[in-house]
Amino acid sequence: MENSIYLAVNGTLMRGLELNGNLQQVGAEFVRETYTEPAYRLWSINDRHPAMMRVAEGGAAIAVEVWAIPVSGISTLLQLEPPGLCIGKVRLLDGEEVLGVLGEAILCVGQREITAWGGWRAYVAEMMGAGKRRR
């Protein structure tokens, strides 16, 4: 896609999830599934969406989707994101560096760390499974 940049998403913007329509709205196109380099941690923000941060130690590879997004759509997409999420640089497992959705540190204070699940989809699947078992 001409005049576009790659954006790594790690939560509700992913295909089939709640905010994926925001990517569709700005004309983004799915490129691939991959992982970050093992230098990120992930938190669940009130079980509504994740927040990912790069860390100096204790990080893991986090599942992401890479999308080609028109440059003109970045500001619109960012304005549609939940408060505390921002755009920054993300290094992928293969060493490529792309823009990506990250969380501000203050957003994660007091929230559940979910790094061990390796991604938002795996965490949500576990939560749904646990909810079904409790009934």
Z-matrix of the N, CA and C atoms (Angstrom, degrees):
N
C 1 1.449
C 2 1.530 1 108.24
N 3 1.314 2 116.01 1 124.29
C 4 1.459 3 121.36 2 -178.61
C 5 1.524 4 110.66 3 -71.98
N 6 1.354 5 117.34 4 147.69
C 7 1.469 6 123.11 5 -177.80
C 8 1.518 7 112.71 6 56.01
N 9 1.328 8 115.75 7 42.84
C 10 1.460 9 120.08 8 178.24
C 11 1.523 10 109.63 9 -129.98
N 12 1.318 11 114.73 10 163.61
C 13 1.457 12 121.92 11 175.60
C 14 1.522 13 108.25 12 -131.81
N 15 1.314 14 114.86 13 158.83
C 16 1.458 15 119.33 14 177.81
C 17 1.524 16 110.24 15 -83.94
N 18 1.335 17 115.08 16 138.44
C 19 1.459 18 122.90 17 178.25
C 20 1.521 19 108.48 18 -130.69
N 21 1.335 20 116.60 19 124.45
C 22 1.462 21 121.99 20 176.97
C 23 1.525 22 108.45 21 -92.08
N 24 1.328 23 116.16 22 127.09
C 25 1.467 24 121.25 23 178.80
C 26 1.523 25 108.71 24 -117.90
N 27 1.334 26 116.44 25 146.33
C 28 1.452 27 120.31 26 -172.59
C 29 1.519 28 114.53 27 -128.42
N 30 1.322 29 117.97 28 12.21
C 31 1.465 30 119.46 29 -175.97
C 32 1.502 31 113.42 30 -151.45
N 33 1.319 32 116.25 31 -126.92
C 34 1.459 33 121.91 32 -170.80
C 35 1.527 34 114.07 33 -68.20
N 36 1.335 35 118.37 34 -7.67
C 37 1.469 36 120.38 35 173.27
C 38 1.533 37 111.83 36 -81.20
N 39 1.331 38 117.68 37 -11.42
C 40 1.462 39 120.95 38 -177.09
C 41 1.532 40 111.03 39 -66.67
N 42 1.323 41 114.58 40 158.68
C 43 1.468 42 121.23 41 -177.83
C 44 1.524 43 111.22 42 -52.00
N 45 1.337 44 115.20 43 132.97
C 46 1.452 45 121.82 44 176.30
C 47 1.520 46 115.03 45 79.54
N 48 1.324 47 118.01 46 -0.92
C 49 1.462 48 119.96 47 -178.63
C 50 1.530 49 110.89 48 -103.35
N 51 1.308 50 114.98 49 172.70
C 52 1.464 51 124.22 50 -167.28
C 53 1.529 52 116.39 51 -49.33
N 54 1.323 53 118.50 52 -44.33
C 55 1.467 54 120.50 53 -174.92
C 56 1.525 55 113.96 54 -104.58
N 57 1.334 56 117.66 55 11.41
C 58 1.467 57 119.80 56 179.82
C 59 1.525 58 111.48 57 -58.56
N 60 1.304 59 117.66 58 -29.84
C 61 1.466 60 121.32 59 177.60
C 62 1.518 61 112.68 60 -58.29
N 63 1.336 62 117.21 61 -25.94
C 64 1.469 63 120.19 62 177.76
C 65 1.526 64 110.51 63 -65.58
N 66 1.337 65 116.90 64 -38.22
C 67 1.466 66 120.04 65 175.56
C 68 1.522 67 110.61 66 -67.22
N 69 1.318 68 115.97 67 -42.79
C 70 1.465 69 120.40 68 178.98
C 71 1.531 70 110.53 69 -60.71
N 72 1.324 71 115.66 70 -40.72
C 73 1.465 72 121.92 71 -177.95
C 74 1.522 73 112.53 72 -59.43
N 75 1.337 74 117.33 73 -34.12
C 76 1.472 75 119.80 74 -179.01
C 77 1.527 76 112.61 75 -95.96
N 78 1.345 77 116.75 76 8.63
C 79 1.458 78 120.57 77 174.47
C 80 1.521 79 115.30 78 81.74
N 81 1.329 80 117.47 79 22.16
C 82 1.463 81 120.60 80 179.33
C 83 1.522 82 110.89 81 -72.81
N 84 1.341 83 115.81 82 152.86
C 85 1.468 84 121.87 83 178.36
C 86 1.520 85 109.46 84 -125.44
N 87 1.336 86 116.01 85 132.94
C 88 1.463 87 121.79 86 178.44
C 89 1.525 88 109.80 87 -63.17
N 90 1.349 89 117.11 88 136.12
C 91 1.454 90 122.69 89 179.02
C 92 1.525 91 110.63 90 -109.23
N 93 1.356 92 116.76 91 -55.57
C 94 1.465 93 119.06 92 -177.74
C 95 1.526 94 111.78 93 -170.32
N 96 1.330 95 114.80 94 163.51
C 97 1.462 96 122.36 95 169.29
C 98 1.515 97 107.58 96 -95.83
N 99 1.330 98 117.08 97 143.57
C 100 1.459 99 121.46 98 177.21
C 101 1.518 100 108.34 99 -161.05
N 102 1.316 101 115.63 100 -165.27
C 103 1.461 102 122.76 101 177.33
C 104 1.516 103 109.34 102 -131.27
N 105 1.324 104 115.34 103 157.33
C 106 1.453 105 120.60 104 171.52
C 107 1.526 106 108.26 105 -76.49
N 108 1.332 107 115.83 106 166.97
C 109 1.461 108 117.79 107 168.42
C 110 1.531 109 106.58 108 -64.15
N 111 1.323 110 118.96 109 160.55
C 112 1.474 111 120.36 110 -176.12
C 113 1.529 112 112.97 111 -77.68
N 114 1.317 113 115.88 112 61.57
C 115 1.465 114 121.63 113 -177.31
C 116 1.530 115 111.79 114 -137.30
N 117 1.331 116 116.88 115 24.86
C 118 1.460 117 120.81 116 -176.19
C 119 1.516 118 110.56 117 -127.93
N 120 1.329 119 115.14 118 153.40
C 121 1.457 120 121.84 119 172.68
C 122 1.524 121 106.97 120 -125.81
N 123 1.337 122 114.71 121 155.35
C 124 1.463 123 121.02 122 -172.83
C 125 1.527 124 109.56 123 -130.97
N 126 1.323 125 116.59 124 137.91
C 127 1.459 126 123.20 125 177.02
C 128 1.521 127 110.12 126 -124.45
N 129 1.323 128 115.21 127 147.68
C 130 1.462 129 120.92 128 172.16
C 131 1.520 130 107.24 129 -91.71
N 132 1.315 131 116.45 130 123.69
C 133 1.454 132 121.45 131 179.27
C 134 1.533 133 107.61 132 -95.25
N 135 1.328 134 113.94 133 96.49
C 136 1.472 135 121.72 134 -179.39
C 137 1.529 136 112.88 135 54.87
N 138 1.321 137 117.12 136 28.71
C 139 1.473 138 123.34 137 -178.32
C 140 1.529 139 112.93 138 56.62
N 141 1.330 140 117.01 139 24.94
C 142 1.466 141 121.62 140 177.60
C 143 1.521 142 111.50 141 -104.04
N 144 1.336 143 116.87 142 -36.52
C 145 1.464 144 122.47 143 179.65
C 146 1.519 145 107.77 144 -162.79
N 147 1.339 146 117.54 145 162.32
C 148 1.461 147 119.93 146 178.27
C 149 1.528 148 112.02 147 -93.52
N 150 1.321 149 114.09 148 167.00
C 151 1.466 150 121.99 149 170.24
C 152 1.529 151 106.48 150 -135.59
N 153 1.305 152 116.80 151 127.25
C 154 1.459 153 122.96 152 -177.58
C 155 1.520 154 109.25 153 -112.53
N 156 1.344 155 115.02 154 137.99
C 157 1.461 156 120.55 155 177.08
C 158 1.522 157 109.81 156 -134.71
N 159 1.311 158 115.87 157 145.52
C 160 1.463 159 121.12 158 173.54
C 161 1.525 160 107.54 159 -81.60
N 162 1.343 161 116.14 160 139.53
C 163 1.455 162 121.17 161 -177.08
C 164 1.524 163 110.25 162 -130.87
N 165 1.327 164 115.79 163 158.76
C 166 1.466 165 121.25 164 -179.93
C 167 1.520 166 111.70 165 -76.73
N 168 1.345 167 117.13 166 -30.61
C 169 1.460 168 120.29 167 178.67
C 170 1.520 169 109.45 168 -151.14
N 171 1.325 170 114.86 169 158.31
C 172 1.460 171 119.98 170 178.92
C 173 1.518 172 114.21 171 79.00
N 174 1.311 173 117.32 172 17.17
C 175 1.453 174 120.79 173 -179.23
C 176 1.517 175 112.82 174 -86.39
N 177 1.310 176 115.54 175 171.24
C 178 1.466 177 123.17 176 179.08
C 179 1.520 178 108.60 177 -142.80
N 180 1.321 179 115.63 178 167.53
C 181 1.465 180 121.23 179 172.93
C 182 1.533 181 106.90 180 -79.85
N 183 1.316 182 116.89 181 128.56
C 184 1.466 183 123.11 182 -177.08
C 185 1.529 184 108.99 183 -112.81
N 186 1.325 185 116.23 184 134.90
C 187 1.466 186 121.63 185 178.46
C 188 1.532 187 110.16 186 -65.86
N 189 1.331 188 115.44 187 131.53
C 190 1.464 189 121.74 188 177.82
C 191 1.528 190 109.46 189 -138.71
N 192 1.314 191 114.62 190 163.06
C 193 1.462 192 121.84 191 168.03
C 194 1.522 193 106.94 192 -114.15
N 195 1.309 194 116.47 193 141.26
C 196 1.458 195 121.60 194 176.10
C 197 1.524 196 107.71 195 -104.92
N 198 1.317 197 114.95 196 130.22
C 199 1.459 198 122.71 197 179.69
C 200 1.523 199 109.50 198 -122.28
N 201 1.319 200 117.14 199 144.48
C 202 1.460 201 122.49 200 170.14
C 203 1.517 202 105.80 201 -90.56
N 204 1.316 203 116.25 202 120.31
C 205 1.465 204 120.80 203 -175.76
C 206 1.532 205 108.69 204 -123.71
N 207 1.330 206 116.44 205 133.85
C 208 1.462 207 118.56 206 177.02
C 209 1.529 208 109.99 207 -57.52
N 210 1.321 209 116.38 208 137.17
C 211 1.459 210 120.72 209 179.67
C 212 1.529 211 110.26 210 -52.62
N 213 1.316 212 116.70 211 -38.59
C 214 1.468 213 121.14 212 -178.56
C 215 1.526 214 112.58 213 -66.39
N 216 1.333 215 118.47 214 -15.77
C 217 1.463 216 121.42 215 -177.50
C 218 1.518 217 114.79 216 -93.55
N 219 1.345 218 117.51 217 -10.37
C 220 1.466 219 120.07 218 -176.05
C 221 1.524 220 112.09 219 -60.35
N 222 1.320 221 118.36 220 -48.05
C 223 1.477 222 119.80 221 -177.12
C 224 1.529 223 110.84 222 -65.10
N 225 1.319 224 117.35 223 -39.52
C 226 1.466 225 120.12 224 177.76
C 227 1.516 226 110.25 225 -62.23
N 228 1.328 227 116.98 226 -45.99
C 229 1.460 228 121.04 227 -179.66
C 230 1.525 229 110.91 228 -61.16
N 231 1.313 230 117.30 229 -45.09
C 232 1.458 231 120.91 230 -179.48
C 233 1.530 232 111.36 231 -61.57
N 234 1.311 233 117.11 232 -38.90
C 235 1.462 234 120.66 233 178.87
C 236 1.528 235 111.89 234 -66.20
N 237 1.336 236 117.55 235 -25.68
C 238 1.463 237 121.72 236 179.79
C 239 1.531 238 112.94 237 -85.27
N 240 1.335 239 117.30 238 -12.17
C 241 1.458 240 121.66 239 -178.61
C 242 1.532 241 110.97 240 -73.60
N 243 1.334 242 117.11 241 152.21
C 244 1.468 243 119.91 242 176.04
C 245 1.534 244 111.37 243 -59.51
N 246 1.328 245 117.39 244 152.96
C 247 1.466 246 121.36 245 178.60
C 248 1.534 247 111.30 246 -55.85
N 249 1.334 248 115.75 247 142.01
C 250 1.458 249 121.24 248 177.72
C 251 1.515 250 114.48 249 92.31
N 252 1.328 251 117.34 250 -8.75
C 253 1.466 252 120.56 251 175.74
C 254 1.518 253 108.07 252 -96.15
N 255 1.328 254 115.92 253 147.33
C 256 1.455 255 120.89 254 -176.12
C 257 1.527 256 109.43 255 -146.41
N 258 1.309 257 115.99 256 173.60
C 259 1.459 258 122.09 257 178.06
C 260 1.525 259 107.73 258 -106.28
N 261 1.333 260 115.81 259 132.20
C 262 1.455 261 121.77 260 176.98
C 263 1.512 262 108.92 261 -148.34
N 264 1.314 263 116.80 262 -173.59
C 265 1.467 264 120.40 263 178.79
C 266 1.525 265 109.71 264 -88.42
N 267 1.331 266 115.29 265 138.39
C 268 1.458 267 123.02 266 179.55
C 269 1.517 268 108.11 267 -127.68
N 270 1.326 269 116.52 268 131.69
C 271 1.457 270 120.82 269 177.39
C 272 1.523 271 108.72 270 -97.08
N 273 1.333 272 115.48 271 126.19
C 274 1.454 273 122.14 272 -179.38
C 275 1.527 274 111.14 273 -85.65
N 276 1.317 275 115.66 274 165.95
C 277 1.462 276 121.90 275 -176.70
C 278 1.528 277 112.68 276 -57.03
N 279 1.345 278 116.47 277 -33.57
C 280 1.465 279 120.15 278 -179.87
C 281 1.530 280 113.31 279 -82.92
N 282 1.348 281 117.37 280 4.32
C 283 1.457 282 122.04 281 178.48
C 284 1.517 283 114.74 282 94.29
N 285 1.330 284 117.27 283 -12.32
C 286 1.467 285 119.99 284 178.34
C 287 1.529 286 109.34 285 -66.79
N 288 1.324 287 116.52 286 141.26
C 289 1.457 288 121.63 287 176.62
C 290 1.521 289 108.62 288 -110.69
N 291 1.325 290 116.29 289 126.63
C 292 1.465 291 122.45 290 -179.20
C 293 1.530 292 108.31 291 -132.55
N 294 1.298 293 116.06 292 168.51
C 295 1.454 294 118.75 293 170.21
C 296 1.523 295 108.29 294 -71.76
N 297 1.317 296 116.40 295 153.66
C 298 1.457 297 119.47 296 -179.98
C 299 1.512 298 111.17 297 -157.25
N 300 1.324 299 115.52 298 164.37
C 301 1.462 300 121.79 299 178.38
C 302 1.527 301 107.94 300 -86.28
N 303 1.320 302 115.22 301 124.14
C 304 1.462 303 122.83 302 179.91
C 305 1.526 304 109.58 303 -125.01
N 306 1.326 305 115.72 304 166.64
C 307 1.460 306 120.49 305 177.21
C 308 1.515 307 110.87 306 -110.55
N 309 1.315 308 116.23 307 145.95
C 310 1.457 309 120.93 308 173.05
C 311 1.522 310 107.93 309 -70.98
N 312 1.325 311 117.09 310 144.31
C 313 1.466 312 121.72 311 -177.25
C 314 1.524 313 112.13 312 -55.35
N 315 1.307 314 117.74 313 -41.96
C 316 1.465 315 120.88 314 -176.91
C 317 1.531 316 112.26 315 -63.77
N 318 1.314 317 116.68 316 -27.38
C 319 1.463 318 121.40 317 179.17
C 320 1.522 319 111.29 318 -63.57
N 321 1.314 320 117.50 319 -30.21
C 322 1.466 321 122.51 320 -174.43
C 323 1.523 322 113.74 321 -87.54
N 324 1.328 323 117.94 322 -11.21
C 325 1.461 324 121.14 323 -178.52
C 326 1.528 325 109.78 324 -61.28
N 327 1.330 326 115.87 325 124.86
C 328 1.464 327 121.01 326 178.40
C 329 1.513 328 114.89 327 78.80
N 330 1.337 329 117.89 328 3.94
C 331 1.462 330 121.56 329 -179.43
C 332 1.523 331 109.96 330 -97.92
N 333 1.316 332 116.82 331 162.65
C 334 1.463 333 122.08 332 -178.34
C 335 1.528 334 110.57 333 -78.14
N 336 1.335 335 116.07 334 124.81
C 337 1.453 336 119.27 335 175.13
C 338 1.525 337 108.92 336 -78.05
N 339 1.326 338 116.29 337 132.26
C 340 1.468 339 121.50 338 -176.78
C 341 1.529 340 111.93 339 -124.15
N 342 1.311 341 116.94 340 20.67
C 343 1.464 342 121.50 341 -179.40
C 344 1.521 343 111.62 342 -52.49
N 345 1.326 344 117.24 343 -39.84
C 346 1.471 345 121.85 344 -175.95
C 347 1.528 346 112.90 345 -59.03
N 348 1.314 347 118.49 346 -23.64
C 349 1.468 348 121.40 347 178.38
C 350 1.521 349 111.39 348 -77.17
N 351 1.318 350 118.61 349 -20.39
C 352 1.455 351 122.00 350 177.28
C 353 1.513 352 114.87 351 80.87
N 354 1.321 353 117.46 352 1.54
C 355 1.462 354 119.95 353 178.61
C 356 1.514 355 111.53 354 165.88
N 357 1.313 356 114.85 355 162.92
C 358 1.462 357 122.47 356 -177.41
C 359 1.526 358 111.85 357 -64.76
N 360 1.337 359 117.78 358 -44.23
C 361 1.474 360 120.12 359 -178.86
C 362 1.530 361 111.38 360 -58.95
N 363 1.328 362 117.31 361 -44.15
C 364 1.462 363 121.04 362 -179.20
C 365 1.525 364 110.11 363 -64.85
N 366 1.313 365 117.37 364 -39.92
C 367 1.465 366 121.00 365 178.73
C 368 1.524 367 110.48 366 -64.69
N 369 1.325 368 117.33 367 -47.52
C 370 1.459 369 121.10 368 -179.49
C 371 1.531 370 110.63 369 -62.22
N 372 1.325 371 117.40 370 -41.23
C 373 1.470 372 121.02 371 178.27
C 374 1.529 373 110.23 372 -60.65
N 375 1.308 374 117.13 373 -42.32
C 376 1.469 375 121.50 374 178.03
C 377 1.526 376 110.65 375 -63.98
N 378 1.313 377 117.52 376 -44.55
C 379 1.464 378 121.86 377 -179.95
C 380 1.524 379 110.74 378 -63.15
N 381 1.333 380 117.22 379 -41.65
C 382 1.465 381 120.40 380 178.86
C 383 1.528 382 110.25 381 -66.28
N 384 1.316 383 116.52 382 -40.29
C 385 1.455 384 120.52 383 178.18
C 386 1.512 385 111.68 384 -64.98
N 387 1.327 386 117.24 385 -41.11
C 388 1.459 387 121.30 386 178.91
C 389 1.519 388 110.55 387 -65.61
N 390 1.329 389 116.91 388 -38.49
C 391 1.455 390 121.10 389 178.13
C 392 1.511 391 112.12 390 -64.75
N 393 1.322 392 117.39 391 -38.15
C 394 1.465 393 121.66 392 179.11
C 395 1.527 394 110.71 393 -68.11
N 396 1.354 395 116.85 394 -36.48
C 397 1.466 396 120.35 395 -179.03
C 398 1.523 397 111.88 396 -69.65
N 399 1.333 398 117.66 397 -27.70
C 400 1.457 399 121.27 398 -177.57
C 401 1.519 400 112.58 399 -75.46
N 402 1.305 401 118.64 400 -18.95
C 403 1.478 402 121.51 401 -175.44
C 404 1.499 403 112.36 402 -73.24
